[in-house]
Amino acid sequence: MPAIETSFALLAVWAVLGYLAGSIPFGMVLAKIMGLGNLRDIGSGNIGATNVLRTGNKTAAALTVLLDGAKGAVMVLLARAITGEDAAQLAGLMAFLGHCYPVWLGFKGGKGVATFLGLMLALAWPVGIACCATWLVGAAATRMSSFAAILSASFSTIWIVLLGYPALFFLGVALTVLVFWRHRENISRLRAGTEPKIGQK
């Protein structure tokens, strides 16, 4: 982890800003704007891009991926530019938690895959590219977003070590654990062979 050089008060500010940015439910906002209905009543009820895709609108799903990834990445880049690396990692972690547990939705949010990948790209772009490539391989092989997410998270700390970003190691472990926790029901379905594939309604 990076050296803690920022005051507690300023870190707290970045933590709050990161959480608030992460908690913006772009999937639900886009579904509402584009007349796709309430995501809570569609498919898994999740607010992420995979469930948006179940509406049949690929544009909305792609925009959800981009915006959910961007909200984490933007907070990392802002915190790093204004304050430092310790604030950047904290803001990124809180953006992820905000996406997964948004206060506006009763702390019932998404599973954080796009936000996770956006964070990795902003924190260390070589690691982010490796994580995105891992997700693509997993998705292409199984057509299951959940499996691809778990695979990408599992390899993230390996990429962090191999590509030379030791200061990200503990954050990478924390994010991996959170991704697994958010996908615990998917893991059960994967084991049972009942997990739906990408685009399946």
C-alpha positions as CSV (number, residue, x, y, z in Angstrom):
1,M,0.0,0.0,0.0
2,P,1.2,3.6,-0.6
3,A,2.7,5.7,2.2
4,I,0.0,7.6,4.1
5,E,1.0,11.2,3.6
6,T,-2.4,12.9,3.6
7,S,-4.2,14.1,6.7
8,F,-7.1,12.1,8.0
9,A,-9.5,14.9,7.4
10,L,-8.6,15.2,3.7
11,L,-8.7,11.4,3.3
12,A,-12.1,11.4,4.8
13,V,-13.2,14.0,2.2
14,W,-12.0,11.9,-0.6
15,A,-13.6,8.8,0.9
16,V,-17.0,10.6,0.9
17,L,-16.6,12.0,-2.6
18,G,-15.5,8.6,-3.9
19,Y,-18.5,6.9,-2.3
20,L,-21.0,9.5,-3.6
21,A,-19.6,9.3,-7.1
22,G,-19.6,5.5,-7.0
23,S,-23.2,5.3,-5.8
24,I,-24.6,7.0,-8.9
25,P,-26.7,4.2,-10.5
26,F,-26.0,4.9,-14.1
27,G,-27.7,1.7,-15.3
28,M,-31.0,2.7,-13.7
29,V,-30.7,6.3,-14.9
30,L,-30.1,5.2,-18.5
31,A,-32.9,2.7,-18.4
32,K,-35.3,5.4,-17.2
33,I,-34.1,8.0,-19.8
34,M,-34.3,5.4,-22.6
35,G,-37.6,4.0,-21.6
36,L,-36.4,0.5,-20.8
37,G,-38.3,0.2,-17.5
38,N,-37.2,-0.4,-14.0
39,L,-34.1,-2.6,-13.8
40,R,-35.3,-3.9,-10.5
41,D,-38.1,-5.6,-12.4
42,I,-35.9,-7.0,-15.1
43,G,-33.8,-10.2,-15.1
44,S,-31.7,-10.4,-12.0
45,G,-32.9,-7.0,-10.7
46,N,-29.3,-5.8,-10.8
47,I,-28.3,-2.2,-11.8
48,G,-25.3,-3.2,-13.8
49,A,-24.6,-3.5,-17.5
50,T,-25.2,-7.2,-17.7
51,N,-28.8,-6.7,-16.6
52,V,-29.2,-3.6,-18.7
53,L,-28.3,-5.9,-21.7
54,R,-31.3,-8.1,-20.8
55,T,-33.5,-5.3,-21.9
56,G,-32.2,-5.9,-25.4
57,N,-30.7,-2.5,-25.7
58,K,-27.0,-2.9,-26.4
59,T,-26.3,0.8,-26.6
60,A,-27.7,1.3,-23.0
61,A,-25.6,-1.6,-21.8
62,A,-22.4,-0.2,-23.4
63,L,-23.0,3.2,-22.0
64,T,-23.6,1.7,-18.5
65,V,-20.2,-0.1,-18.8
66,L,-18.5,3.1,-19.7
67,L,-20.1,5.3,-17.1
68,D,-19.8,2.7,-14.3
69,G,-16.1,2.3,-15.2
70,A,-15.6,6.0,-15.6
71,K,-17.0,7.0,-12.2
72,G,-14.3,5.0,-10.4
73,A,-11.5,6.0,-12.8
74,V,-12.4,9.7,-12.5
75,M,-12.3,9.7,-8.7
76,V,-8.9,7.9,-8.8
77,L,-7.4,10.4,-11.3
78,L,-8.8,13.5,-9.5
79,A,-7.7,12.3,-6.0
80,R,-4.2,11.5,-7.4
81,A,-3.8,14.8,-9.2
82,I,-5.1,17.0,-6.3
83,T,-3.8,15.1,-3.3
84,G,-1.8,11.9,-3.8
85,E,-1.6,8.2,-4.3
86,D,-3.0,7.4,-0.8
87,A,-6.1,9.5,-1.5
88,A,-6.4,8.0,-5.0
89,Q,-6.5,4.4,-3.7
90,L,-9.0,5.3,-1.0
91,A,-11.3,7.2,-3.3
92,G,-11.2,4.3,-5.7
93,L,-12.1,1.8,-3.1
94,M,-14.9,3.9,-1.8
95,A,-16.2,4.4,-5.4
96,F,-16.4,0.6,-5.7
97,L,-18.2,0.3,-2.4
98,G,-20.6,3.1,-3.4
99,H,-21.5,1.2,-6.6
100,C,-22.1,-2.0,-4.7
101,Y,-23.9,-0.4,-1.7
102,P,-25.4,2.9,-2.8
103,V,-27.3,4.8,-0.1
104,W,-29.9,6.0,-2.6
105,L,-31.0,2.4,-3.3
106,G,-31.1,1.1,0.3
107,F,-27.5,-0.1,-0.1
108,K,-28.5,-2.6,-2.8
109,G,-26.4,-1.9,-5.8
110,G,-24.5,-3.6,-8.5
111,K,-21.7,-6.1,-8.5
112,G,-18.9,-3.7,-9.4
113,V,-17.3,-5.3,-12.4
114,A,-17.2,-2.2,-14.7
115,T,-16.2,0.0,-11.7
116,F,-13.4,-2.5,-10.8
117,L,-12.0,-2.5,-14.3
118,G,-12.2,1.3,-14.5
119,L,-10.3,1.6,-11.2
120,M,-7.6,-0.7,-12.4
121,L,-7.2,1.2,-15.6
122,A,-6.8,4.5,-13.7
123,L,-4.6,3.1,-10.9
124,A,-2.2,1.4,-13.2
125,W,-3.2,1.2,-16.9
126,P,-1.0,-1.9,-17.7
127,V,-2.8,-3.8,-14.9
128,G,-6.1,-2.5,-16.0
129,I,-5.5,-3.7,-19.6
130,A,-4.5,-7.1,-18.3
131,C,-7.6,-7.3,-16.2
132,C,-9.8,-6.3,-19.1
133,A,-8.1,-8.8,-21.4
134,T,-8.6,-11.5,-18.7
135,W,-12.3,-10.6,-18.6
136,L,-12.6,-10.8,-22.4
137,V,-11.0,-14.2,-22.5
138,G,-13.3,-15.5,-19.7
139,A,-16.4,-14.0,-21.4
140,A,-15.4,-15.3,-24.9
141,A,-14.8,-18.8,-23.5
142,T,-18.0,-19.2,-21.4
143,R,-20.3,-16.3,-22.4
144,M,-20.8,-15.8,-18.7
145,S,-20.2,-12.3,-17.4
146,S,-20.0,-13.5,-13.8
147,F,-17.3,-16.1,-14.6
148,A,-15.3,-13.5,-16.5
149,A,-15.5,-11.1,-13.6
150,I,-14.4,-13.7,-11.1
151,L,-11.5,-14.7,-13.4
152,S,-10.4,-11.1,-13.9
153,A,-10.5,-10.4,-10.2
154,S,-8.6,-13.6,-9.4
155,F,-5.8,-12.6,-11.8
156,S,-5.7,-9.0,-10.8
157,T,-3.2,-9.4,-7.9
158,I,-1.1,-11.6,-10.1
159,W,-0.9,-8.9,-12.7
160,I,-0.2,-6.3,-10.0
161,V,2.8,-8.3,-8.9
162,L,4.1,-9.4,-12.4
163,L,3.7,-5.9,-13.8
164,G,5.5,-4.2,-10.9
165,Y,2.9,-2.3,-8.9
166,P,3.4,-3.6,-5.3
167,A,1.8,-0.5,-3.8
168,L,-1.5,-1.7,-5.3
169,F,-1.3,-5.2,-3.8
170,F,-3.5,-4.8,-0.7
171,L,-6.1,-2.8,-2.6
172,G,-6.1,-5.5,-5.3
173,V,-6.7,-8.2,-2.6
174,A,-9.5,-6.1,-1.1
175,L,-11.2,-5.6,-4.4
176,T,-10.9,-9.2,-5.3
177,V,-12.5,-10.3,-2.1
178,L,-15.3,-7.8,-2.6
179,V,-15.9,-9.0,-6.2
180,F,-16.1,-12.6,-5.0
181,W,-18.5,-11.6,-2.2
182,R,-20.7,-9.7,-4.6
183,H,-20.8,-12.7,-6.9
184,R,-21.4,-15.3,-4.2
185,E,-24.9,-16.2,-5.7
186,N,-23.4,-16.4,-9.2
187,I,-20.7,-18.8,-7.9
188,S,-23.4,-21.0,-6.5
189,R,-25.2,-21.0,-9.8
190,L,-21.9,-21.7,-11.7
191,R,-21.4,-24.7,-9.5
192,A,-24.9,-25.9,-10.2
193,G,-24.6,-25.2,-13.9
194,T,-27.6,-22.8,-13.9
195,E,-25.8,-19.5,-14.4
196,P,-27.3,-17.5,-17.4
197,K,-25.2,-16.4,-20.3
198,I,-24.5,-12.9,-21.5
199,G,-27.6,-11.5,-23.3
200,Q,-29.8,-14.4,-22.0
201,K,-33.2,-13.1,-20.8
